[in-house]
Amino acid sequence: MSVKIGNIDLGDFPLLLAPMEDVSDPPFRFVCKQNGVDMMYTEFISSEGLIRDAAKSRAKLDIFEYERPIGIQIFGSDIESMAEATRIATMAKPDLMDINYGCPVKNVACRGAGASLLQDIDRMVKMTKAVVEATHLPVTVKTRLGWDDNTKNIYEVAERLQDIGIKALTIHGRTRAQMYKGEADWTLIREIKRNPRIKIPIFGNGDVNSIEKAANWRMEYEVDGIMIGRAAIGYPWIFREIKHFFKTGEHLPEPTITERVEVCKTHLDKSIEWKGPRVGIFEMRRHYANYFKGIPDFKEYRMKLVSLENVDHIYEVLHEINERFQTEMA
């Protein structure tokens, strides 16, 4: 049975790319899309930033036809601003709007946005209702189990948000207090999925970093799909590998060094195309180590890559990496 968000058909068990600050930009989304991700989100966008027309927030509204279906994710602490930001984001023509009630970082949560709304469910419901009413698009929500171990109120959150019209819910299996530490606990996610009142798709998020985990947790926790975040950084192949395993029960071979270099290059090209050479080259630096994780003696190459400012010189180093490790690792 297909999973649907509004009238968006995501196939029978969609894999979603999590919205990650400073990561989920169009260049990164491009390489994930090439590797079979079913649905993606923008980086989260400040509602206040959108209203003030801040350049950084506006730039995050850039979406491209090939990325569809794609959601724009917003966060904020003021209900009116969230409604207004929704109207602005709707004009960028995404396929859906998503609200972030999950971000645990201080400058978001402590300003009354993101996960902090888990401390005030009534307010969360009001805010969500305002967003739902401000757009014709389906609205989805991403959140956590609760604020801390004593307030795991996700069961109530799921019912109440469904009642006011959200079309899907992604749950990260940690509380805000846990940040990204400890293990994600998906047992509560399964309880929500088993609640006979819940009719909307429920997606699980947190710690899915291998094919086995995706396959086991799909069965064990009965979710409608999985959202993957950190495991896709520098390894967009994870989507392709999980899908292949679901279909065939077999593991695809890991990407070769040539594939790693090619995808890294594509990411770099897209980064320069979207941000211009200076920023594009600079912002790509955080990705090199991830693309070549596990390759022996990579450090010297990484030092070179993060210091170069000319794209042709970067290509030369990537070519050198390919030449050297192709023979060594064959």
N, C-alpha and C positions, 0 to 999 in steps of 0.2 A: 504493500500500500504506500502510495506517495505521501510524503510529508509536505503540507502546504502552510504557507504563511499568507493569509488573505488569499489572493489568487496566484501567488508565486509558487510554482511547483518545484520542489527541491529534490525530487527523486526519492528512493526508498530509505536511504539512511545517509543524510547529508553530512559532509564535513565542512565546518565553518572556520574561517580565519578570525581569530580574536582581534579586537581593536587594541593596538598597543602603541602607546605614546612614543613618538620618535622612531617608530619601526614601520607601522602599517601605512606607509605613504604609497602613492601610485607606483613608484618603481618596484617596491617590494611586492605589492599586490600583483604586479604584472607577472613576476616569476612564479608566484603561488598559483595564479590562474593557469599559467602554462602547465602546471603540474597537477591540475585536476581538482582544485578546491571548488566546492559547490556554491559557497556564498561568502562574501567578505564585508567588512565594515571599514569605514574611515577611522583614523585615529580619533580619540574623543575630542570634541570641540566645546570650548567654553561658551555657554549661552550668552554671557556678558560680552565676551569677545566678539561674537557675531553681531550683537546689537550695536556695539560701538564701532563696528566695521573694522576691527583690528586686522591688519594684513595677515598675520599668522593664522588667525582663525578662518579668515576668508579663503586662504590658500588651501586649507584642508577640505573645502567643499568641492575641490576639483575631482570630478569623476569622469570616467571614460566609458564609451559604449561597450567595449569588450569586457569590462569588469562586471557587467550585470549577471545575476542580481546583486546589488550592493546597497548596504544601509549606511546612513549617516548617523553617527552616534554623538549625542550631546549630553552635557552635564551642567548642573547649576543648582543654586540654592533658593532662587527666587521664582515663585510660580509664574508670575507675569512674564518675566524674562524668558523662562523656558518656553512658554507659549509663543512668544514673539520670535524666539530663535527657531522654533519649529516651522513657523511660517516662512522665515528666510531660507532655511535649509530645504524646505519643500520645493522652493523655486529652482534649486539646483537639480531637481528631477531625479532623486534617488528612487530605489524601488521600495524602500521602507525607512522609517525613522526608528532609532533605537535610543533608549535612555540608559545612562550609566548610573546604576545604584550600587556599583561594586568596587569602584576605585578606592583603595585603602590609603593612598598616600596623603600625608599630612595636609599639604596645601590645598587638597581637594576636600578630603573628609572633614578637616577641621574648619572649613569654611561653610559647613552645612550642606555640602554637595556629596555626590558619590555615595560611598557606603554609609555615611553618617545618617542618611535618611532611614536606615534600618533601625534607628533609635526612635523614630517617630513615624509609625506606619500610616497614621491618619494623614499626615502631611504628604507622605509619599503617594498615597492614593489620590489626594487632591491634585498634586503636581502631574501625576500620570494622566488623570482625567483631562486636565487643561491641555496637555500635549495631544491626546487622542482627539480632542475637539478642535485643535488648531490645524489639523491636516486631513486630507482625504486618503493619505497613505496608511498602510498597516503600521501599527506601532508595536515594537517589541521591547523587552527589558532585559538587562543583564544585571545580576546582583549576586550576593553571597548568602551563606546560610543564616547569618545574623551578625550582630555587632560583636558579641563574644560568646563564650560557652553558655552563659546563663540566659542569653536572649536569642536562641536559634528559632526565629519566628518566621522562617521561610514558608512554612505550611500555610499560615494565615496570609502572608504576602501573596502567594501564588493564587489563592482563591479570590482575594479581594481585587487584585490587579486584573485577573481574568474577567471578573464581574463588570469592570468598567471599560472593558473592550480591548485589552492588549491581545495580540495575535500569536505570541510565542514568548517563552521565558528561557533564558540561559542562566544556569546556576553554577557558580564557581564553588566547589566543595570545601571552602574554608570560611571562617568568620573574619570580620575586619581585624580583630585583635591578632589573628595569626599572620596577617600580611601575606607573604608568600612562603612562610616557614612551615615546618611540620608537613604532615601528609594531608592531601585533600581527602575528605570523607564524602563518598558519594551515596552513603546509605540513606540519607535524608532526601536526596534527589529521587531515589527509587520510591520512597514513600509518597512523594508528591505525584510521581507518575502513576502510582497505584490508587490515588485518591479518585473515586468514581466521579467526583464533581469536576475534575480537571479534564478539559477537552482540547486545550491548545497544546501544540508541540512543546516538549521540555527537552532542552539541550544541556548536556553535562560539560563542564569545563574544569580544568585543574589537573596537572600531572600526567596528561596523556602524552607520553614521550616515546612510545614504541608501538610497533604493529600489534604485538601480543596484547598490550594493555588495551588498545582500542578494541580489539576483537573480544577479549574477555569481558571488558566493562560494558560493551554493547549488550552482551547476553546477561551479565550479572545485574546490571542496574536498570535495564529496560528502557533506556533513554531513546528519544526519537532521532538523535544525531549527536555529534561530538564537536565541540569547539576547541581548536588547537591554537595555542599562542606561542609560548617560548620555544617549543620543540621545532617550530617551523623556521626560526631565525637561522639563516645560513644553511637550512636544510628543507627547502620547499618540496623536495622529493617525498617528504613524509606523506603527503596527501595521495600521491600516485601509488606509493607502496601499500598504504592501508587499503585503498580501493582494490588494488590487484589481489591482495590477500583475501579480502571479503569475497571476491568473485571466484577465486581459484583455490584458495587455501595454500597458495605457494608464495614464497618470498621472492621478490624481484632482486636481482643483484644490486648491490650498492652502486651509487653513481661512480663512474670512473673519474680519474683525475681530470681527463679532458672535459667531461661533462661539468665537473665542478668549476673549471676555469671558464667554460662557455657561459654558464648561468651567472657566474660572478660578473663576467664581462657585460652580459645583457643588463644586469642590475645596475652596473656602473653607467652604461650608455643611457638607460632610462633616467637615471638620477641626474645626469648632466642635461639631458633633454628637458627635464621638468624644472630643474632648479638653477640651470646655468652652470658653467664649468667650475667656478670657484666654490660655490656652496655644494654643488653636486659631488665634486671630488672630496671635499672635506667631510660631508655627511656619510659618504660611503665607507669611510675609514673604520666605523664601528662594526662593519660586517665582515671584513676580511678573515679575521681569526675564526669566525663561525663557519665560513665556507670551507675552510681547510682544517677543521678540527680533526685531531687524530693523526695528522701527517707529521712524521718525524722531522725534527730540525726545522720547523716552519718559522721559528722565531725571527731569524735573520731576514727572511722574506717579508714578514709582517712589518718589521721595522722599516724596511724600504718602502713598502706600499703605503704606510701611514705618513711617510715624510714627503712623498713625491707630490708635485703640484701640476704636473703636465700629463695629460691623458696618454700620450704616446709612450712616455716612460713607464707608466703603469702597465700598459699593454705589454711592453717588453718584459717586465718582471713576471707578468702572468704567463707569458710565452715560455719564459725560462723555467717557471715552476712546472709547467706542463711537460716540457722536454725532460727535465730532471726526474720527476717522480713517475712519469709514464714508464720509464725503463726500470727505475728502482722498485716500483710497486707491482710490476707486471708478474 
